[in-house]
Amino acid sequence: MKTKEQVVFDISNEKFKYLQRYSNSKSRRVDIIDLNKRLNHIKKTNFYNNTKIISCALLCLGLFSLISLKF
């Protein structure tokens, strides 16, 4: 009868380096300049996307009304 092998996770092992928390690191702070850059970029992207969707919807509505007036 075989016994199950046990898996041991050693936190000091190289592959688990990302799990370690260093005591001398600063508290988690956000760089406000970088955050503002990302937020402004997202706002611009959302504005352009919304503009494209609204213009496409108005174009479709205009075409639909033009076709309905002809018939």
CHARMM-style PDB file with segment names, atoms N, HN, CA, C and O in Angstrom:
ATOM      1  N   MET     1       0.838  -1.170   0.000  1.00  0.00      PROA
ATOM      2  CA  MET     1       0.000   0.000   0.000  1.00  0.00      PROA
ATOM      3  C   MET     1       0.890   1.243   0.000  1.00  0.00      PROA
ATOM      4  O   MET     1       1.825   1.354   0.793  1.00  0.00      PROA
ATOM      5  N   LYS     2       0.581   2.174  -0.905  1.00  0.00      PROA
ATOM      6  HN  LYS     2      -0.178   2.084  -1.549  1.00  0.00      PROA
ATOM      7  CA  LYS     2       1.393   3.387  -1.019  1.00  0.00      PROA
ATOM      8  C   LYS     2       0.917   4.445  -0.035  1.00  0.00      PROA
ATOM      9  O   LYS     2      -0.277   4.585   0.227  1.00  0.00      PROA
ATOM     10  N   THR     3       1.850   5.162   0.484  1.00  0.00      PROA
ATOM     11  HN  THR     3       2.820   5.048   0.271  1.00  0.00      PROA
ATOM     12  CA  THR     3       1.493   6.296   1.337  1.00  0.00      PROA
ATOM     13  C   THR     3       1.553   7.562   0.496  1.00  0.00      PROA
ATOM     14  O   THR     3       2.322   7.651  -0.461  1.00  0.00      PROA
ATOM     15  N   LYS     4       0.751   8.515   0.856  1.00  0.00      PROA
ATOM     16  HN  LYS     4       0.126   8.443   1.634  1.00  0.00      PROA
ATOM     17  CA  LYS     4       0.739   9.785   0.121  1.00  0.00      PROA
ATOM     18  C   LYS     4       1.959  10.594   0.492  1.00  0.00      PROA
ATOM     19  O   LYS     4       2.351  10.677   1.657  1.00  0.00      PROA
ATOM     20  N   GLU     5       2.555  11.194  -0.536  1.00  0.00      PROA
ATOM     21  HN  GLU     5       2.236  11.127  -1.482  1.00  0.00      PROA
ATOM     22  CA  GLU     5       3.679  12.083  -0.270  1.00  0.00      PROA
ATOM     23  C   GLU     5       3.147  13.430   0.182  1.00  0.00      PROA
ATOM     24  O   GLU     5       2.147  13.929  -0.335  1.00  0.00      PROA
ATOM     25  N   GLN     6       3.824  13.998   1.139  1.00  0.00      PROA
ATOM     26  HN  GLN     6       4.637  13.593   1.558  1.00  0.00      PROA
ATOM     27  CA  GLN     6       3.401  15.308   1.616  1.00  0.00      PROA
ATOM     28  C   GLN     6       4.191  16.393   0.899  1.00  0.00      PROA
ATOM     29  O   GLN     6       5.396  16.273   0.677  1.00  0.00      PROA
ATOM     30  N   VAL     7       3.481  17.444   0.548  1.00  0.00      PROA
ATOM     31  HN  VAL     7       2.503  17.541   0.729  1.00  0.00      PROA
ATOM     32  CA  VAL     7       4.107  18.577  -0.116  1.00  0.00      PROA
ATOM     33  C   VAL     7       4.405  19.626   0.946  1.00  0.00      PROA
ATOM     34  O   VAL     7       3.530  20.019   1.717  1.00  0.00      PROA
ATOM     35  N   VAL     8       5.648  20.066   0.970  1.00  0.00      PROA
ATOM     36  HN  VAL     8       6.359  19.746   0.343  1.00  0.00      PROA
ATOM     37  CA  VAL     8       6.048  21.068   1.943  1.00  0.00      PROA
ATOM     38  C   VAL     8       6.334  22.367   1.198  1.00  0.00      PROA
ATOM     39  O   VAL     8       7.145  22.401   0.272  1.00  0.00      PROA
ATOM     40  N   PHE     9       5.659  23.430   1.614  1.00  0.00      PROA
ATOM     41  HN  PHE     9       5.000  23.402   2.366  1.00  0.00      PROA
ATOM     42  CA  PHE     9       5.893  24.737   1.015  1.00  0.00      PROA
ATOM     43  C   PHE     9       6.829  25.517   1.923  1.00  0.00      PROA
ATOM     44  O   PHE     9       6.473  25.884   3.043  1.00  0.00      PROA
ATOM     45  N   ASP    10       8.003  25.758   1.429  1.00  0.00      PROA
ATOM     46  HN  ASP    10       8.292  25.460   0.519  1.00  0.00      PROA
ATOM     47  CA  ASP    10       8.988  26.519   2.187  1.00  0.00      PROA
ATOM     48  C   ASP    10       8.937  27.965   1.705  1.00  0.00      PROA
ATOM     49  O   ASP    10       9.267  28.251   0.554  1.00  0.00      PROA
ATOM     50  N   ILE    11       8.527  28.868   2.577  1.00  0.00      PROA
ATOM     51  HN  ILE    11       8.259  28.636   3.512  1.00  0.00      PROA
ATOM     52  CA  ILE    11       8.351  30.265   2.205  1.00  0.00      PROA
ATOM     53  C   ILE    11       9.675  30.930   1.848  1.00  0.00      PROA
ATOM     54  O   ILE    11       9.683  31.942   1.146  1.00  0.00      PROA
ATOM     55  N   SER    12      10.763  30.396   2.307  1.00  0.00      PROA
ATOM     56  HN  SER    12      10.756  29.574   2.877  1.00  0.00      PROA
ATOM     57  CA  SER    12      12.061  30.992   1.983  1.00  0.00      PROA
ATOM     58  C   SER    12      12.593  30.502   0.646  1.00  0.00      PROA
ATOM     59  O   SER    12      13.655  30.938   0.202  1.00  0.00      PROA
ATOM     60  N   ASN    13      11.882  29.623   0.021  1.00  0.00      PROA
ATOM     61  HN  ASN    13      11.020  29.269   0.382  1.00  0.00      PROA
ATOM     62  CA  ASN    13      12.293  29.113  -1.283  1.00  0.00      PROA
ATOM     63  C   ASN    13      12.161  30.208  -2.334  1.00  0.00      PROA
ATOM     64  O   ASN    13      11.338  31.111  -2.178  1.00  0.00      PROA
ATOM     65  N   GLU    14      12.951  30.148  -3.395  1.00  0.00      PROA
ATOM     66  HN  GLU    14      13.619  29.415  -3.521  1.00  0.00      PROA
ATOM     67  CA  GLU    14      12.975  31.189  -4.419  1.00  0.00      PROA
ATOM     68  C   GLU    14      11.626  31.369  -5.114  1.00  0.00      PROA
ATOM     69  O   GLU    14      11.229  32.496  -5.413  1.00  0.00      PROA
ATOM     70  N   LYS    15      10.934  30.287  -5.367  1.00  0.00      PROA
ATOM     71  HN  LYS    15      11.256  29.372  -5.124  1.00  0.00      PROA
ATOM     72  CA  LYS    15       9.691  30.420  -6.112  1.00  0.00      PROA
ATOM     73  C   LYS    15       8.563  31.039  -5.297  1.00  0.00      PROA
ATOM     74  O   LYS    15       7.528  31.396  -5.860  1.00  0.00      PROA
ATOM     75  N   PHE    16       8.737  31.173  -3.990  1.00  0.00      PROA
ATOM     76  HN  PHE    16       9.577  30.882  -3.532  1.00  0.00      PROA
ATOM     77  CA  PHE    16       7.738  31.823  -3.148  1.00  0.00      PROA
ATOM     78  C   PHE    16       8.216  33.192  -2.675  1.00  0.00      PROA
ATOM     79  O   PHE    16       7.708  33.716  -1.684  1.00  0.00      PROA
ATOM     80  N   LYS    17       9.184  33.772  -3.370  1.00  0.00      PROA
ATOM     81  HN  LYS    17       9.597  33.346  -4.175  1.00  0.00      PROA
ATOM     82  CA  LYS    17       9.734  35.058  -2.975  1.00  0.00      PROA
ATOM     83  C   LYS    17       8.668  36.151  -3.009  1.00  0.00      PROA
ATOM     84  O   LYS    17       8.692  37.062  -2.183  1.00  0.00      PROA
ATOM     85  N   TYR    18       7.735  36.068  -3.957  1.00  0.00      PROA
ATOM     86  HN  TYR    18       7.716  35.327  -4.628  1.00  0.00      PROA
ATOM     87  CA  TYR    18       6.714  37.102  -4.102  1.00  0.00      PROA
ATOM     88  C   TYR    18       5.741  37.125  -2.931  1.00  0.00      PROA
ATOM     89  O   TYR    18       5.030  38.111  -2.739  1.00  0.00      PROA
ATOM     90  N   LEU    19       5.698  36.056  -2.150  1.00  0.00      PROA
ATOM     91  HN  LEU    19       6.276  35.254  -2.305  1.00  0.00      PROA
ATOM     92  CA  LEU    19       4.780  36.006  -1.012  1.00  0.00      PROA
ATOM     93  C   LEU    19       5.343  36.670   0.238  1.00  0.00      PROA
ATOM     94  O   LEU    19       4.612  36.965   1.184  1.00  0.00      PROA
ATOM     95  N   GLN    20       6.625  36.896   0.228  1.00  0.00      PROA
ATOM     96  HN  GLN    20       7.219  36.656  -0.540  1.00  0.00      PROA
ATOM     97  CA  GLN    20       7.243  37.454   1.428  1.00  0.00      PROA
ATOM     98  C   GLN    20       6.967  38.947   1.524  1.00  0.00      PROA
ATOM     99  O   GLN    20       6.940  39.657   0.519  1.00  0.00      PROA
ATOM    100  N   ARG    21       6.766  39.397   2.726  1.00  0.00      PROA
ATOM    101  HN  ARG    21       6.788  38.820   3.542  1.00  0.00      PROA
ATOM    102  CA  ARG    21       6.569  40.813   2.990  1.00  0.00      PROA
ATOM    103  C   ARG    21       7.768  41.307   3.788  1.00  0.00      PROA
ATOM    104  O   ARG    21       8.121  40.753   4.830  1.00  0.00      PROA
ATOM    105  N   TYR    22       8.366  42.334   3.283  1.00  0.00      PROA
ATOM    106  HN  TYR    22       8.079  42.784   2.436  1.00  0.00      PROA
ATOM    107  CA  TYR    22       9.561  42.854   3.941  1.00  0.00      PROA
ATOM    108  C   TYR    22       9.158  43.895   4.980  1.00  0.00      PROA
ATOM    109  O   TYR    22       8.278  44.723   4.743  1.00  0.00      PROA
ATOM    110  N   SER    23       9.804  43.837   6.108  1.00  0.00      PROA
ATOM    111  HN  SER    23      10.519  43.165   6.300  1.00  0.00      PROA
ATOM    112  CA  SER    23       9.432  44.730   7.200  1.00  0.00      PROA
ATOM    113  C   SER    23       9.946  46.151   6.974  1.00  0.00      PROA
ATOM    114  O   SER    23       9.379  47.101   7.513  1.00  0.00      PROA
ATOM    115  N   ASN    24      11.010  46.312   6.184  1.00  0.00      PROA
ATOM    116  HN  ASN    24      11.471  45.540   5.746  1.00  0.00      PROA
ATOM    117  CA  ASN    24      11.549  47.641   5.993  1.00  0.00      PROA
ATOM    118  C   ASN    24      10.884  48.397   4.849  1.00  0.00      PROA
ATOM    119  O   ASN    24      11.257  49.536   4.567  1.00  0.00      PROA
ATOM    120  N   SER    25       9.916  47.793   4.193  1.00  0.00      PROA
ATOM    121  HN  SER    25       9.613  46.869   4.422  1.00  0.00      PROA
ATOM    122  CA  SER    25       9.243  48.481   3.086  1.00  0.00      PROA
ATOM    123  C   SER    25       8.252  49.497   3.635  1.00  0.00      PROA
ATOM    124  O   SER    25       7.735  49.360   4.743  1.00  0.00      PROA
ATOM    125  N   LYS    26       8.007  50.510   2.829  1.00  0.00      PROA
ATOM    126  HN  LYS    26       8.427  50.621   1.929  1.00  0.00      PROA
ATOM    127  CA  LYS    26       7.064  51.555   3.232  1.00  0.00      PROA
ATOM    128  C   LYS    26       5.647  51.014   3.176  1.00  0.00      PROA
ATOM    129  O   LYS    26       5.382  49.968   2.584  1.00  0.00      PROA
ATOM    130  N   SER    27       4.761  51.739   3.796  1.00  0.00      PROA
ATOM    131  HN  SER    27       4.976  52.589   4.277  1.00  0.00      PROA
ATOM    132  CA  SER    27       3.362  51.336   3.694  1.00  0.00      PROA
ATOM    133  C   SER    27       2.914  51.527   2.254  1.00  0.00      PROA
ATOM    134  O   SER    27       3.531  52.273   1.494  1.00  0.00      PROA
ATOM    135  N   ARG    28       1.862  50.864   1.897  1.00  0.00      PROA
ATOM    136  HN  ARG    28       1.360  50.258   2.514  1.00  0.00      PROA
ATOM    137  CA  ARG    28       1.408  50.938   0.511  1.00  0.00      PROA
ATOM    138  C   ARG    28       0.869  52.328   0.230  1.00  0.00      PROA
ATOM    139  O   ARG    28      -0.195  52.710   0.719  1.00  0.00      PROA
ATOM    140  N   ARG    29       1.612  53.071  -0.558  1.00  0.00      PROA
ATOM    141  HN  ARG    29       2.476  52.761  -0.955  1.00  0.00      PROA
ATOM    142  CA  ARG    29       1.202  54.415  -0.924  1.00  0.00      PROA
ATOM    143  C   ARG    29       1.051  54.482  -2.425  1.00  0.00      PROA
ATOM    144  O   ARG    29       1.761  53.809  -3.172  1.00  0.00      PROA
ATOM    145  N   VAL    30       0.133  55.289  -2.844  1.00  0.00      PROA
ATOM    146  HN  VAL    30      -0.444  55.835  -2.238  1.00  0.00      PROA
ATOM    147  CA  VAL    30      -0.112  55.474  -4.264  1.00  0.00      PROA
ATOM    148  C   VAL    30       0.517  56.784  -4.685  1.00  0.00      PROA
ATOM    149  O   VAL    30       0.352  57.807  -4.020  1.00  0.00      PROA
ATOM    150  N   ASP    31       1.245  56.748  -5.802  1.00  0.00      PROA
ATOM    151  HN  ASP    31       1.379  55.917  -6.342  1.00  0.00      PROA
ATOM    152  CA  ASP    31       1.798  57.976  -6.347  1.00  0.00      PROA
ATOM    153  C   ASP    31       0.651  58.739  -7.000  1.00  0.00      PROA
ATOM    154  O   ASP    31       0.067  58.275  -7.979  1.00  0.00      PROA
ATOM    155  N   ILE    32       0.332  59.909  -6.457  1.00  0.00      PROA
ATOM    156  HN  ILE    32       0.806  60.287  -5.661  1.00  0.00      PROA
ATOM    157  CA  ILE    32      -0.842  60.652  -6.890  1.00  0.00      PROA
ATOM    158  C   ILE    32      -0.693  61.145  -8.317  1.00  0.00      PROA
ATOM    159  O   ILE    32      -1.688  61.250  -9.034  1.00  0.00      PROA
ATOM    160  N   ILE    33       0.513  61.448  -8.746  1.00  0.00      PROA
ATOM    161  HN  ILE    33       1.322  61.364  -8.163  1.00  0.00      PROA
ATOM    162  CA  ILE    33       0.731  61.928 -10.112  1.00  0.00      PROA
ATOM    163  C   ILE    33       0.455  60.806 -11.110  1.00  0.00      PROA
ATOM    164  O   ILE    33      -0.215  61.006 -12.123  1.00  0.00      PROA
ATOM    165  N   ASP    34       0.981  59.635 -10.805  1.00  0.00      PROA
ATOM    166  HN  ASP    34       1.525  59.472  -9.982  1.00  0.00      PROA
ATOM    167  CA  ASP    34       0.745  58.487 -11.675  1.00  0.00      PROA
ATOM    168  C   ASP    34      -0.739  58.124 -11.701  1.00  0.00      PROA
ATOM    169  O   ASP    34      -1.282  57.780 -12.751  1.00  0.00      PROA
ATOM    170  N   LEU    35      -1.381  58.201 -10.557  1.00  0.00      PROA
ATOM    171  HN  LEU    35      -0.941  58.480  -9.703  1.00  0.00      PROA
ATOM    172  CA  LEU    35      -2.809  57.898 -10.475  1.00  0.00      PROA
ATOM    173  C   LEU    35      -3.627  58.889 -11.308  1.00  0.00      PROA
ATOM    174  O   LEU    35      -4.556  58.491 -12.010  1.00  0.00      PROA
ATOM    175  N   ASN    36      -3.285  60.169 -11.231  1.00  0.00      PROA
ATOM    176  HN  ASN    36      -2.530  60.492 -10.661  1.00  0.00      PROA
ATOM    177  CA  ASN    36      -3.990  61.180 -12.017  1.00  0.00      PROA
ATOM    178  C   ASN    36      -3.784  60.969 -13.508  1.00  0.00      PROA
ATOM    179  O   ASN    36      -4.715  61.155 -14.292  1.00  0.00      PROA
ATOM    180  N   LYS    37      -2.573  60.583 -13.914  1.00  0.00      PROA
ATOM    181  HN  LYS    37      -1.817  60.432 -13.277  1.00  0.00      PROA
ATOM    182  CA  LYS    37      -2.305  60.310 -15.325  1.00  0.00      PROA
ATOM    183  C   LYS    37      -3.171  59.166 -15.823  1.00  0.00      PROA
ATOM    184  O   LYS    37      -3.760  59.245 -16.900  1.00  0.00      PROA
ATOM    185  N   ARG    38      -3.244  58.107 -15.035  1.00  0.00      PROA
ATOM    186  HN  ARG    38      -2.765  58.043 -14.160  1.00  0.00      PROA
ATOM    187  CA  ARG    38      -4.054  56.954 -15.447  1.00  0.00      PROA
ATOM    188  C   ARG    38      -5.533  57.308 -15.500  1.00  0.00      PROA
ATOM    189  O   ARG    38      -6.232  56.906 -16.429  1.00  0.00      PROA
ATOM    190  N   LEU    39      -6.019  58.061 -14.506  1.00  0.00      PROA
ATOM    191  HN  LEU    39      -5.451  58.388 -13.750  1.00  0.00      PROA
ATOM    192  CA  LEU    39      -7.427  58.447 -14.488  1.00  0.00      PROA
ATOM    193  C   LEU    39      -7.772  59.360 -15.656  1.00  0.00      PROA
ATOM    194  O   LEU    39      -8.829  59.206 -16.268  1.00  0.00      PROA
ATOM    195  N   ASN    40      -6.892  60.313 -15.973  1.00  0.00      PROA
ATOM    196  HN  ASN    40      -6.033  60.438 -15.476  1.00  0.00      PROA
ATOM    197  CA  ASN    40      -7.140  61.203 -17.101  1.00  0.00      PROA
ATOM    198  C   ASN    40      -7.150  60.432 -18.411  1.00  0.00      PROA
ATOM    199  O   ASN    40      -7.966  60.707 -19.291  1.00  0.00      PROA
ATOM    200  N   HSD    41      -6.251  59.472 -18.542  1.00  0.00      PROA
ATOM    201  HN  HSD    41      -5.589  59.249 -17.827  1.00  0.00      PROA
ATOM    202  CA  HSD    41      -6.219  58.660 -19.755  1.00  0.00      PROA
ATOM    203  C   HSD    41      -7.506  57.845 -19.893  1.00  0.00      PROA
ATOM    204  O   HSD    41      -8.056  57.728 -20.988  1.00  0.00      PROA
ATOM    205  N   ILE    42      -7.974  57.294 -18.800  1.00  0.00      PROA
ATOM    206  HN  ILE    42      -7.528  57.389 -17.911  1.00  0.00      PROA
ATOM    207  CA  ILE    42      -9.217  56.512 -18.822  1.00  0.00      PROA
ATOM    208  C   ILE    42     -10.406  57.409 -19.157  1.00  0.00      PROA
ATOM    209  O   ILE    42     -11.299  57.005 -19.903  1.00  0.00      PROA
ATOM    210  N   LYS    43     -10.422  58.630 -18.608  1.00  0.00      PROA
ATOM    211  HN  LYS    43      -9.697  58.959 -18.003  1.00  0.00      PROA
ATOM    212  CA  LYS    43     -11.516  59.547 -18.902  1.00  0.00      PROA
ATOM    213  C   LYS    43     -11.542  59.922 -20.376  1.00  0.00      PROA
ATOM    214  O   LYS    43     -12.610  59.979 -20.986  1.00  0.00      PROA
ATOM    215  N   LYS    44     -10.351  60.182 -20.962  1.00  0.00      PROA
ATOM    216  HN  LYS    44      -9.484  60.135 -20.467  1.00  0.00      PROA
ATOM    217  CA  LYS    44     -10.281  60.520 -22.386  1.00  0.00      PROA
ATOM    218  C   LYS    44     -10.749  59.351 -23.233  1.00  0.00      PROA
ATOM    219  O   LYS    44     -11.514  59.533 -24.180  1.00  0.00      PROA
ATOM    220  N   THR    45     -10.297  58.162 -22.901  1.00  0.00      PROA
ATOM    221  HN  THR    45      -9.675  58.014 -22.132  1.00  0.00      PROA
ATOM    222  CA  THR    45     -10.677  56.975 -23.660  1.00  0.00      PROA
ATOM    223  C   THR    45     -12.182  56.751 -23.584  1.00  0.00      PROA
ATOM    224  O   THR    45     -12.815  56.454 -24.597  1.00  0.00      PROA
ATOM    225  N   ASN    46     -12.756  56.890 -22.399  1.00  0.00      PROA
ATOM    226  HN  ASN    46     -12.241  57.131 -21.577  1.00  0.00      PROA
ATOM    227  CA  ASN    46     -14.200  56.715 -22.244  1.00  0.00      PROA
ATOM    228  C   ASN    46     -14.974  57.783 -23.019  1.00  0.00      PROA
ATOM    229  O   ASN    46     -16.014  57.490 -23.609  1.00  0.00      PROA
ATOM    230  N   PHE    47     -14.472  59.017 -23.020  1.00  0.00      PROA
ATOM    231  HN  PHE    47     -13.627  59.255 -22.541  1.00  0.00      PROA
ATOM    232  CA  PHE    47     -15.138  60.098 -23.751  1.00  0.00      PROA
ATOM    233  C   PHE    47     -15.145  59.796 -25.248  1.00  0.00      PROA
ATOM    234  O   PHE    47     -16.173  59.952 -25.906  1.00  0.00      PROA
ATOM    235  N   TYR    48     -14.005  59.366 -25.790  1.00  0.00      PROA
ATOM    236  HN  TYR    48     -13.170  59.240 -25.255  1.00  0.00      PROA
ATOM    237  CA  TYR    48     -13.930  59.053 -27.221  1.00  0.00      PROA
ATOM    238  C   TYR    48     -14.810  57.856 -27.572  1.00  0.00      PROA
ATOM    239  O   TYR    48     -15.472  57.851 -28.610  1.00  0.00      PROA
ATOM    240  N   ASN    49     -14.816  56.865 -26.724  1.00  0.00      PROA
ATOM    241  HN  ASN    49     -14.278  56.869 -25.881  1.00  0.00      PROA
ATOM    242  CA  ASN    49     -15.673  55.702 -26.980  1.00  0.00      PROA
ATOM    243  C   ASN    49     -17.152  56.085 -26.961  1.00  0.00      PROA
ATOM    244  O   ASN    49     -17.921  55.654 -27.820  1.00  0.00      PROA
ATOM    245  N   ASN    50     -17.543  56.890 -25.985  1.00  0.00      PROA
ATOM    246  HN  ASN    50     -16.918  57.240 -25.287  1.00  0.00      PROA
ATOM    247  CA  ASN    50     -18.940  57.331 -25.911  1.00  0.00      PROA
ATOM    248  C   ASN    50     -19.307  58.186 -27.115  1.00  0.00      PROA
ATOM    249  O   ASN    50     -20.413  58.067 -27.641  1.00  0.00      PROA
ATOM    250  N   THR    51     -18.393  59.046 -27.559  1.00  0.00      PROA
ATOM    251  HN  THR    51     -17.494  59.142 -27.132  1.00  0.00      PROA
ATOM    252  CA  THR    51     -18.643  59.879 -28.723  1.00  0.00      PROA
ATOM    253  C   THR    51     -18.844  59.027 -29.971  1.00  0.00      PROA
ATOM    254  O   THR    51     -19.734  59.296 -30.778  1.00  0.00      PROA
ATOM    255  N   LYS    52     -18.014  57.999 -30.126  1.00  0.00      PROA
ATOM    256  HN  LYS    52     -17.291  57.780 -29.470  1.00  0.00      PROA
ATOM    257  CA  LYS    52     -18.160  57.111 -31.286  1.00  0.00      PROA
ATOM    258  C   LYS    52     -19.493  56.372 -31.256  1.00  0.00      PROA
ATOM    259  O   LYS    52     -20.149  56.239 -32.289  1.00  0.00      PROA
ATOM    260  N   ILE    53     -19.891  55.899 -30.106  1.00  0.00      PROA
ATOM    261  HN  ILE    53     -19.357  56.007 -29.267  1.00  0.00      PROA
ATOM    262  CA  ILE    53     -21.150  55.155 -29.987  1.00  0.00      PROA
ATOM    263  C   ILE    53     -22.340  56.067 -30.267  1.00  0.00      PROA
ATOM    264  O   ILE    53     -23.271  55.671 -30.969  1.00  0.00      PROA
ATOM    265  N   ILE    54     -22.319  57.286 -29.722  1.00  0.00      PROA
ATOM    266  HN  ILE    54     -21.563  57.607 -29.152  1.00  0.00      PROA
ATOM    267  CA  ILE    54     -23.424  58.219 -29.939  1.00  0.00      PROA
ATOM    268  C   ILE    54     -23.511  58.632 -31.398  1.00  0.00      PROA
ATOM    269  O   ILE    54     -24.605  58.709 -31.956  1.00  0.00      PROA
ATOM    270  N   SER    55     -22.363  58.901 -32.027  1.00  0.00      PROA
ATOM    271  HN  SER    55     -21.474  58.838 -31.574  1.00  0.00      PROA
ATOM    272  CA  SER    55     -22.388  59.295 -33.436  1.00  0.00      PROA
ATOM    273  C   SER    55     -22.875  58.150 -34.316  1.00  0.00      PROA
ATOM    274  O   SER    55     -23.607  58.384 -35.278  1.00  0.00      PROA
ATOM    275  N   CYS    56     -22.486  56.928 -34.007  1.00  0.00      PROA
ATOM    276  HN  CYS    56     -21.891  56.738 -33.226  1.00  0.00      PROA
ATOM    277  CA  CYS    56     -22.950  55.766 -34.766  1.00  0.00      PROA
ATOM    278  C   CYS    56     -24.461  55.588 -34.588  1.00  0.00      PROA
ATOM    279  O   CYS    56     -25.168  55.288 -35.551  1.00  0.00      PROA
ATOM    280  N   ALA    57     -24.947  55.769 -33.381  1.00  0.00      PROA
ATOM    281  HN  ALA    57     -24.373  56.012 -32.600  1.00  0.00      PROA
ATOM    282  CA  ALA    57     -26.382  55.635 -33.127  1.00  0.00      PROA
ATOM    283  C   ALA    57     -27.163  56.720 -33.859  1.00  0.00      PROA
ATOM    284  O   ALA    57     -28.223  56.442 -34.419  1.00  0.00      PROA
ATOM    285  N   LEU    58     -26.653  57.956 -33.863  1.00  0.00      PROA
ATOM    286  HN  LEU    58     -25.792  58.182 -33.409  1.00  0.00      PROA
ATOM    287  CA  LEU    58     -27.329  59.035 -34.576  1.00  0.00      PROA
ATOM    288  C   LEU    58     -27.309  58.806 -36.081  1.00  0.00      PROA
ATOM    289  O   LEU    58     -28.283  59.111 -36.769  1.00  0.00      PROA
ATOM    290  N   LEU    59     -26.219  58.276 -36.589  1.00  0.00      PROA
ATOM    291  HN  LEU    59     -25.428  58.028 -36.030  1.00  0.00      PROA
ATOM    292  CA  LEU    59     -26.129  57.964 -38.014  1.00  0.00      PROA
ATOM    293  C   LEU    59     -27.147  56.890 -38.393  1.00  0.00      PROA
ATOM    294  O   LEU    59     -27.835  57.012 -39.406  1.00  0.00      PROA
ATOM    295  N   CYS    60     -27.239  55.855 -37.590  1.00  0.00      PROA
ATOM    296  HN  CYS    60     -26.680  55.756 -36.767  1.00  0.00      PROA
ATOM    297  CA  CYS    60     -28.215  54.786 -37.850  1.00  0.00      PROA
ATOM    298  C   CYS    60     -29.636  55.321 -37.759  1.00  0.00      PROA
ATOM    299  O   CYS    60     -30.488  54.968 -38.575  1.00  0.00      PROA
ATOM    300  N   LEU    61     -29.894  56.166 -36.776  1.00  0.00      PROA
ATOM    301  HN  LEU    61     -29.203  56.453 -36.114  1.00  0.00      PROA
ATOM    302  CA  LEU    61     -31.225  56.754 -36.627  1.00  0.00      PROA
ATOM    303  C   LEU    61     -31.551  57.652 -37.815  1.00  0.00      PROA
ATOM    304  O   LEU    61     -32.682  57.646 -38.302  1.00  0.00      PROA
ATOM    305  N   GLY    62     -30.581  58.417 -38.281  1.00  0.00      PROA
ATOM    306  HN  GLY    62     -29.663  58.422 -37.884  1.00  0.00      PROA
ATOM    307  CA  GLY    62     -30.776  59.274 -39.448  1.00  0.00      PROA
ATOM    308  C   GLY    62     -31.040  58.460 -40.695  1.00  0.00      PROA
ATOM    309  O   GLY    62     -31.924  58.801 -41.482  1.00  0.00      PROA
ATOM    310  N   LEU    63     -30.289  57.389 -40.889  1.00  0.00      PROA
ATOM    311  HN  LEU    63     -29.571  57.112 -40.251  1.00  0.00      PROA
ATOM    312  CA  LEU    63     -30.518  56.534 -42.050  1.00  0.00      PROA
ATOM    313  C   LEU    63     -31.890  55.875 -41.990  1.00  0.00      PROA
ATOM    314  O   LEU    63     -32.584  55.774 -43.002  1.00  0.00      PROA
ATOM    315  N   PHE    64     -32.268  55.438 -40.822  1.00  0.00      PROA
ATOM    316  HN  PHE    64     -31.704  55.521 -40.000  1.00  0.00      PROA
ATOM    317  CA  PHE    64     -33.577  54.811 -40.649  1.00  0.00      PROA
ATOM    318  C   PHE    64     -34.692  55.806 -40.948  1.00  0.00      PROA
ATOM    319  O   PHE    64     -35.666  55.461 -41.618  1.00  0.00      PROA
ATOM    320  N   SER    65     -34.557  57.040 -40.456  1.00  0.00      PROA
ATOM    321  HN  SER    65     -33.766  57.320 -39.911  1.00  0.00      PROA
ATOM    322  CA  SER    65     -35.592  58.048 -40.717  1.00  0.00      PROA
ATOM    323  C   SER    65     -35.600  58.442 -42.187  1.00  0.00      PROA
ATOM    324  O   SER    65     -36.674  58.695 -42.733  1.00  0.00      PROA
ATOM    325  N   LEU    66     -34.456  58.505 -42.847  1.00  0.00      PROA
ATOM    326  HN  LEU    66     -33.584  58.300 -42.403  1.00  0.00      PROA
ATOM    327  CA  LEU    66     -34.384  58.821 -44.267  1.00  0.00      PROA
ATOM    328  C   LEU    66     -35.051  57.732 -45.111  1.00  0.00      PROA
ATOM    329  O   LEU    66     -35.776  58.027 -46.061  1.00  0.00      PROA
ATOM    330  N   ILE    67     -34.798  56.479 -44.753  1.00  0.00      PROA
ATOM    331  HN  ILE    67     -34.209  56.239 -43.982  1.00  0.00      PROA
ATOM    332  CA  ILE    67     -35.414  55.370 -45.473  1.00  0.00      PROA
ATOM    333  C   ILE    67     -36.921  55.363 -45.248  1.00  0.00      PROA
ATOM    334  O   ILE    67     -37.681  55.093 -46.178  1.00  0.00      PROA
ATOM    335  N   SER    68     -37.362  55.655 -44.035  1.00  0.00      PROA
ATOM    336  HN  SER    68     -36.745  55.874 -43.279  1.00  0.00      PROA
ATOM    337  CA  SER    68     -38.796  55.631 -43.740  1.00  0.00      PROA
ATOM    338  C   SER    68     -39.523  56.792 -44.431  1.00  0.00      PROA
ATOM    339  O   SER    68     -40.700  56.661 -44.767  1.00  0.00      PROA
ATOM    340  N   LEU    69     -38.855  57.906 -44.644  1.00  0.00      PROA
ATOM    341  HN  LEU    69     -37.899  58.013 -44.372  1.00  0.00      PROA
ATOM    342  CA  LEU    69     -39.484  59.031 -45.341  1.00  0.00      PROA
ATOM    343  C   LEU    69     -39.632  58.751 -46.839  1.00  0.00      PROA
ATOM    344  O   LEU    69     -40.582  59.219 -47.468  1.00  0.00      PROA
ATOM    345  N   LYS    70     -38.716  58.005 -47.398  1.00  0.00      PROA
ATOM    346  HN  LYS    70     -37.944  57.625 -46.888  1.00  0.00      PROA
ATOM    347  CA  LYS    70     -38.765  57.681 -48.824  1.00  0.00      PROA
ATOM    348  C   LYS    70     -39.942  56.762 -49.129  1.00  0.00      PROA
ATOM    349  O   LYS    70     -40.549  56.879 -50.194  1.00  0.00      PROA
ATOM    350  N   PHE    71     -40.276  55.852 -48.220  1.00  0.00      PROA
ATOM    351  HN  PHE    71     -39.782  55.756 -47.355  1.00  0.00      PROA
ATOM    352  CA  PHE    71     -41.335  54.879 -48.474  1.00  0.00      PROA
ATOM    353  C   PHE    71     -42.526  55.314 -47.728  1.00  0.00      PROA
ATOM    354  OT1 PHE    71     -43.563  54.653 -47.781  1.00  0.00      PROA
TER     355      PHE     71
END
